Amino acid sequence: MGRLFGTDGVRGVANADLTAELALGLSVAAAHVLAEAGTFEGHRPTAVVGRDPRASGEFLEAAVVAGLASAGVDVLRVGVLPTPAVAYLTGALGADIGVMLSASHNAMPDNGIKFFARGGHKLADELEDRIETVYEQHRTGEPWARPTGAGVGRVTDYTEGFDRYVAHLIAVLPNRLDGLKVVLDEAHGAAARVSPEAFARAGAEVVTIGAEPDGLNINDGCGSTHLGLLRAAVVEHGADLGIAHDGDADRCLAVDATGEEIDGDQILAVLALAMREAGQLRKDTVVGTVMSNLGFKMAMEREGIELVQTAVGDRYVLESMKAEGFALGGEQSGHVIVLDHATTGDGTLTGLMLAARIAATGRTLADLAGVMQRLPQVLVNVPDVDKSRVDTSPELAAAVAEAERELGDTGRVLLRKSGTEPLVRVMVEAADIEQARAVAGQLADVVKSALG
């Protein structure tokens, strides 16, 4: 069996790859593994279970709840809420397990299962591996130890979760948003109620689009992966900014008053300066990934802020933040983690903090984001090559060295092996887009000849 868990839980086409049987079995396995790990410490365990509005989330939620309760876990069912809300409630309620059913920005037919440990933190790789092992053992015939009578878990609808999460968001804001007009694109997803409510309670005038989920329209031509509707709405309504979430609202992208995109690197730059000014940017450091725009790195150096770069993936950003005690990190895609207030990327919190900076300074988003110049970035995927030799090919190393000499201090080259496909990703940044395209094309040709 291939590894079920990817970088962000278990995902697949609902009812094909991700079945009710798999969801139930993984939930039982998670309960057993966490019990073996001493997570429950002799007390009756509790789990928080939430989902995004996908139609398949209804039967998958039923399967997860059944699995947990059958393993003796009491379940607090919070309904449709963002991933960061489930993580927050898992910690705030002292629950032992959190479960979120979502495929984030993926299309509607997909779904996924993500587990959180006590405190609302993602499970360590070794625990995910153990859950897979235990699941497979019991799938092939080894019986579960099943509680009976009063030992089975009880299921409760925790309707207070919505208000408790929104109150948390408002409580951590540094200032109100009175006088701001904001357009919110909710991607017909998990934040369709939460985000407008939070912005309105904080004082903003709110216009919403993509806020009518019907179970089938999540991420459909809207949200953080499709910014066209948001750009148009911001200009049409004369708003100060627009905020776009993905299906589970763990990411945030923005557009300024003219409709120009503000990506995750630019948002991080704005928040880094705001947090340093408030004395909250520990060690004057922000965490990004190797895909962070070179313009972001140059801006942080100019402002006296150190940039620590990790492998691509918000889990690696979070690992670095927790290990070194950093307060802010994120990705170009809009996963932004403010560790003092969240254990995972939180799109609503990020949007609120960005809006709060505009309200506090009286400056436009375009002006604030101007702290960095986003350099042109060209990405070329080279398929059907032996990606295992990308780090050892002398021909490729020579080509990269020559490209780096050509680009100098205002450009860079990055070659990455795909984690799931037989391809190599060639990324080139340069001050001039045509130069970036030319260098990327040349390197892609070398990758084909050297690794093909």
N, C-alpha and C positions, 0 to 999 in steps of 0.2 A: 504494500500500500504506500503510495506517495504521501508526503507530508500534507496533512489537511490544513494545518495552520499556516497562513502566509504572514506577511508583515503586519496585517491588520485584521487578525481573526480568520475565520473560515468563511469563504465566499464561493458562490456558484449560482447557476441558474436554479431558481427555486422550484422545487418539486421534480427536478431532474438530477442535478448534482447535490443540491441541498434539500434533502427530503425531511419529512416529519420524523421518520425513524432515526435519521442521523442526528437531528436536533435533539430528540429525546435522549438518545444514547449518549451524546456528548455531555448533556446536562447531568445525567446520572454519573457519568465518569468524572466530571468536574467536581461534583459533590464528594465522591469517594476519594479522589486524589487530594483535595484540600483537607478533608478529614484526616487522611493519613499523614499529611504534612503538618498536622497540629494546628491548622488554622482556626478550628472551632474551639479548641482549648476546653473541651468537655461540656460546652454549653450547647443549647439547641440553636442550630444555625439559621440565619435569615438571608434571603436574597432579594435584591431589587431587580425587576425585569421591566425593560422598556423597549419601544420599537419606533421605527419611522412609519409613515402611513401606507407603505406598499400593501397591496391586497394580500400578497403571500405572507406578510407579517402576522396576519390574523391566525392562520393555522400553525405557523412556526412558533408564535407566542404560546399557543395552546400546548404544543408539544414540549417546549422548554419548561413551562410551568408544571406540566404533568411529570416530567422527568425529575425535576427538583423536588417536588412534593413527595413523589414516590420514594425518594432517597432520604426522606425525613427532614427536608429543608422547608421552613416557612417562607412563603413568597409574598412580597409586596409588589403588586402589579401596578405600575405607574402609567401605563398606556403610551400614547404617542408623545414623546419628548425627545429633545436632541441627545446625541451621545454624551456630550459634556454634562448634561443634566443628570443622566443616569450615573455617571462617574461621581458627580458631586453628591447626589443623594445617597449613593453607596457609602461614602465617607461620613456624611452628615448624620445619617441614621444608624451608624455603627453596624452596617450589614457586613456579612462575611463574604458575599459574592454579589457582583453586579453582572447583568447580562443585557446586552444591547443587540437588537435585531435590526440590521441595516446593511445596505451595500453602498452607503455613502453617496458618491457622485455617479455610480454606475447606473445604467439604464434600468427601467422598472422590472424586467423579468428576473434580474439578479436579486439575491438577498445575501445576508451574512449573519454570523454570530460572533460577537466579541465578548470575552469574559473580563471582568475586573476583579481584582483581589480586594481584601479589606483595605479601606482607605480610599478606594476608587482608583487604584493604580493598575496598569496593564499587567497581565501575568508574565512572569519570567519565562524564557524559552524552555527551560528544563521542566517547568510545570505543564506547559502546553504539550511538550513531548510525552510526558507521563500520562496526561489525559488521553492522548491518541493511543498510547500503548494499552491502557486499561480499557478504553472503548473497544479496541480491536479484539482484546482477549475475550470480552463478554459477547461481542458480536459473533464470534466463532464458537460459542457454546458454553463458556464458563459462566455459571449463574451469579447474579447479583445477590448480595446480602440485603434483604428487603425488610424494613420495619413494618410492623402491623399495629392495629389498634390505635392507641394514642400516639404511637411513634411516627405516624405519617405526618407529612407537612401540611400546614393549613395555608389557604390562599386568601389574600385580602386585597381589595382594590384601594390603593393609596392615592386618593384624589387630591390630597394636599400637596403632592409633589410639584405641581405647576406653580402654585403661589410661593412655595418655599424656595424654589430655584430662582424665580423672578426677583424675590426679595433679596436673595444673595447677590444677584447681579447689580441691583441698585445700591446695595450697601457698600460695595467695593469701589464704586465710581468716585473719582476725586472731586467732581463738580457736576452740577446739573447741565442739561442741554437746552435750557430755555432760549428761544429765539432761533433755533436751528430747524430747518426743513429737511427731512431725510426721506429718500425713497428706499424701500426695503424689498428686495427680490428674494422670496423664501423658497424658490425652487419647488413649490408645491410639496414641501418636505416637512421634516420634524419640527422646524421652528416656526411654522406658519402662524401659530398663536403666541408663542413665547416671545419672539423677537419684537413684533409690533407692540405688545403689551409692555415690555421692558423699556423700549424707547419712549413710548408715550408717558409712562410713569416717571421717566427721567426728565420730562419736560419738552421733548421734541415734538414738532408737528410731523406726523407720519403719513406717508403715502405708501401703500403696499401693492405689489404685483406678485404673481406666482404664489398666492397665499390661499388657494382653494383646492387643497388636495382631495382627490377622489379615489386614491388607491392605485390609479393607473397612470397619472400624469407627472409623477415625480421626476425631476431633472429634464423634463421634455421641452427642449428649446429655451430653457430659462435657468436661472441660478448661476453659480460661479463658473460653470463650464460654457455658458452662453450669455455673454454680457450685452448683446445687442439691445434687448428690450429694456434693460436697466439704463443704458446710455440714453436712449430716446426718452424714457420717462423722466430722468433727471432734468434734461434740457426742457422738456415740455412743461414740467411743473415748476421750473425755476428753483430747484432744490439746491441746497448747499453741498450735498454729497449723496451718493447712492451706495448701498451695501448689498452684496450678493453672498448668499450662503449656498452650500451644497445640500444634498438630501438629508444628511444627519446633522448638519449645522456645526461641524467641527472645524470648518474653515470659513474664511472671510476674504473676499476681494472687494475693492471699492472703485468708484468712479468719481472724478471731481465735478465741479459745477458745469464744466464744458463738455462732460461726457468722456473725458480721457481716463483710461484704466490706471488704477493704482494697485500694483501687485503686492505680493506678500513681502518682498524685500523692502519696498518703499514704506509699507505699513510698519515693518520692524524698525526702520530708520526713524520714523516719526515717534514711535513709542519709546525707542531707546533714549532719545534726547529728552522726552518728557519724564521718563522714569529717573534718568540721571539727575535732572533738575530737581526732582522730588526726593532725591537720596535713596531711591529704591532699586537702582541698577547695580546689584552687588558686583564688586570687583570691576566695575566699569566694563563689563563684558556682555556681549550678546552672542548667542549660538545660532549658526546657520548650517547649511550643508555645502558640499562641494559644488552644487549647482547654483549657489547664491551668485547673483550677478556681480561681476567685477566692480561695477560702479558702486554697489553697496559696500564692498570691502574698502574701496578707496575713500568713500565718504566717511566710514567709521574711523579709518586711520586719521583722516583730516580732523575729525572731531575728538580724537583722543580716546576712542572706544575700541577695545580689542574685539575682533571677530574670531570665534572658535568654529571651525568647520568640521562636520561629521559626514558619514555616509548618508546617501539619500534615504529619507524616511523619517517621519516624525518620532518614531520610537527611538531612533538613534540620537536625535536632538534631545529628547527627554532624558535618555540615559546620561548624556553628558551633563545636562543641567543638574540632575540629581546628584551625580558623582562629585561635581565641583562646586555645588551650591550657587549656581547662576540663576538669575530671576527671569530672564527673557530669552526666548528662542523661537525658531520657526523656519518655515520653508517658503520659497517663492510662490508656491501654489496657494498660500493663504492659511496653512496650518500655523497658528501662532499660539505659543504657550506662555502664559503669565503664571509662573509656578506658585506665587504667593496666593493665588486665587483659584487655580484650576490644576487638575492633574493630567489634563490632556488638552489638545487644541480646542478652543471654544470660540466659534464664529460670532456669536452674539456678544460675548464679553469683549472680543477684539473690536467689533464695530462700535460698541458703546465707548470704549476707551479712545478710539480714534476720533469719534465725534466730540468727546469731552475735551480733547486737546484743541480742537477747532474752537469750541465754545470758550475755553479758558484764555486762549491767545487772541481771539478775534481775527486770526489769519485764515486765509482760504486753504483748502486741502491741497490745491496745486502749489501754493507757496510753501506749505510745510513739507510736502513730498519733494520739493525742489532741492532739499538738502543733498540728494543724490541724483546723479545723472545715470539713467539706465542705459548701459552700453548694449548695442545690437548683439543678439545671441542667436546663433544658427545651430540647429540640431539636425543631424543626418543619421538615419538608421541604416546600417549595412547588414543585410540578412545573409543567411546561409554561409557563414564563415565559422572557423574554429576559434570561438571566443576564448578558449582556455589559453591560447598563445598570445593574447593581446599584451601581456606584460613581459613576454620573453623574446618577441621577434626583434632581431637587430635591425631589420629593414624598417619596421614600424617605429622603433625608437629613434632612428636617424631622421625619419620624416617629421616626427613630432619635434625633435630638437631644432630642425631647420625652420619649422613653422613658428616656434616660440621665438627664435631669433628675428624672424620677419615681423612679428607682432610687437616685440619689445615690451615695454612696461604698460602699454595701454591695451593689451589683449592677452588672451590665454587660450590653452587647448586642454580639453579633458576627454579621455576615452574611457567608456564604461561598458562592462559586459552586462547584457541583459540577465536578469535573474530567472527569467522564465522561457526565453526564446533563444535560438542559435543566431544571435545578432550582436553587433557592437554599435554603441551609440557614440557618434563623433560630435562633440560640442566645441564650437569656436566662438569667442567673443573678440570684438575689435571696435575701435572708435568709429570705423566706417563699415556700414553693412555690406557693401560690395566686397571689401577685403575679407570680411568674415565668411561670406558665401564662397569666395574663391578658395580660401585656405581650407574650408570644410570640404569642398569638392575634391581638392587635391588629396587630402588625408583619406577621404572615403575611398578613393581609387587605390591608394596604397594599402588600405585595410583589405580590400577585395583581392589584390594581387598577392599580398603577403600571407593572408590567413584563409584564402578561398580554397 
